Amino acid sequence: MKIQLNTDKNIQGTENLEAVISEKINHNFKQFAENITRVEIHLSDENANKSGPDDIQCKIEARIEGAQPVMVVSKNSSKEIAIDNAINKMKASLDTIIGKIKNR
């Protein structure tokens, strides 16, 4: 499972951020690892330098063998919470989709 982090110009994609997200993805998606070829995380700050409610957006796209890619979106004022919420949404989606694939 390949993990790729993409950020916009308002969020720095540091090695530390990449390491933290990779660890969270590997930990939370380990039961799906054999079915997922790639996970892309897109982090953006929609209000740039202005603060506001739910201005950090995290999109996670998972590419699954034998199925269409799946994407979830989460917004929050905190980068960490937006990432965690998106991971939880994706985990629920993968559970459903991969469960259906295995039952074929």
VENQUIKA-V317491 format. One record per residue. N is the residue number from 1. RES is the residue in one letter. PHI is phi in whole degrees, -180 to 180 (* if undefined). OMEGA is omega in whole degrees, -180 to 180 (none if undefined). Layout:
BEGIN
n=N res=RES phi=PHI omega=OMEGA
n=N res=RES phi=PHI omega=OMEGA
END
This chain:
BEGIN
n=1 res=M phi=* omega=179
n=2 res=K phi=-92 omega=-180
n=3 res=I phi=-119 omega=-179
n=4 res=Q phi=-129 omega=178
n=5 res=L phi=-104 omega=175
n=6 res=N phi=-122 omega=177
n=7 res=T phi=-127 omega=175
n=8 res=D phi=-86 omega=-175
n=9 res=K phi=-71 omega=-178
n=10 res=N phi=-95 omega=179
n=11 res=I phi=-123 omega=-180
n=12 res=Q phi=-81 omega=177
n=13 res=G phi=-87 omega=-177
n=14 res=T phi=-74 omega=177
n=15 res=E phi=-63 omega=179
n=16 res=N phi=-64 omega=178
n=17 res=L phi=-61 omega=179
n=18 res=E phi=-62 omega=180
n=19 res=A phi=-66 omega=-180
n=20 res=V phi=-64 omega=-179
n=21 res=I phi=-66 omega=178
n=22 res=S phi=-60 omega=179
n=23 res=E phi=-64 omega=180
n=24 res=K phi=-64 omega=180
n=25 res=I phi=-65 omega=-180
n=26 res=N phi=-60 omega=-179
n=27 res=H phi=-68 omega=-175
n=28 res=N phi=-79 omega=-176
n=29 res=F phi=-108 omega=-174
n=30 res=K phi=-59 omega=180
n=31 res=Q phi=-73 omega=179
n=32 res=F phi=-105 omega=-170
n=33 res=A phi=-55 omega=-178
n=34 res=E phi=-72 omega=-180
n=35 res=N phi=-99 omega=-176
n=36 res=I phi=-100 omega=177
n=37 res=T phi=-92 omega=-174
n=38 res=R phi=-156 omega=174
n=39 res=V phi=-128 omega=177
n=40 res=E phi=-115 omega=178
n=41 res=I phi=-114 omega=179
n=42 res=H phi=-117 omega=178
n=43 res=L phi=-109 omega=178
n=44 res=S phi=-144 omega=176
n=45 res=D phi=-109 omega=-172
n=46 res=E phi=-70 omega=-179
n=47 res=N phi=-105 omega=-179
n=48 res=A phi=53 omega=-175
n=49 res=N phi=-83 omega=178
n=50 res=K phi=-86 omega=177
n=51 res=S phi=-91 omega=179
n=52 res=G phi=-175 omega=-180
n=53 res=P phi=-69 omega=175
n=54 res=D phi=53 omega=-179
n=55 res=D phi=-91 omega=176
n=56 res=I phi=-96 omega=-180
n=57 res=Q phi=-116 omega=176
n=58 res=C phi=-122 omega=174
n=59 res=K phi=-111 omega=175
n=60 res=I phi=-122 omega=177
n=61 res=E phi=-118 omega=178
n=62 res=A phi=-115 omega=176
n=63 res=R phi=-101 omega=-174
n=64 res=I phi=-112 omega=177
n=65 res=E phi=-62 omega=176
n=66 res=G phi=79 omega=179
n=67 res=A phi=-150 omega=177
n=68 res=Q phi=-71 omega=176
n=69 res=P phi=-60 omega=-180
n=70 res=V phi=-119 omega=178
n=71 res=M phi=-131 omega=173
n=72 res=V phi=-127 omega=-179
n=73 res=V phi=-132 omega=175
n=74 res=S phi=-138 omega=177
n=75 res=K phi=-125 omega=178
n=76 res=N phi=-163 omega=176
n=77 res=S phi=-81 omega=178
n=78 res=S phi=-110 omega=178
n=79 res=K phi=-61 omega=-177
n=80 res=E phi=-63 omega=-179
n=81 res=I phi=-69 omega=178
n=82 res=A phi=-60 omega=179
n=83 res=I phi=-66 omega=-179
n=84 res=D phi=-61 omega=180
n=85 res=N phi=-65 omega=179
n=86 res=A phi=-66 omega=178
n=87 res=I phi=-62 omega=179
n=88 res=N phi=-64 omega=177
n=89 res=K phi=-63 omega=-179
n=90 res=M phi=-66 omega=179
n=91 res=K phi=-59 omega=178
n=92 res=A phi=-65 omega=179
n=93 res=S phi=-64 omega=-180
n=94 res=L phi=-64 omega=179
n=95 res=D phi=-58 omega=180
n=96 res=T phi=-68 omega=-174
n=97 res=I phi=-66 omega=-177
n=98 res=I phi=-70 omega=174
n=99 res=G phi=-61 omega=178
n=100 res=K phi=-66 omega=180
n=101 res=I phi=-63 omega=-178
n=102 res=K phi=-70 omega=-180
n=103 res=N phi=-85 omega=180
n=104 res=R phi=-70 omega=none
END
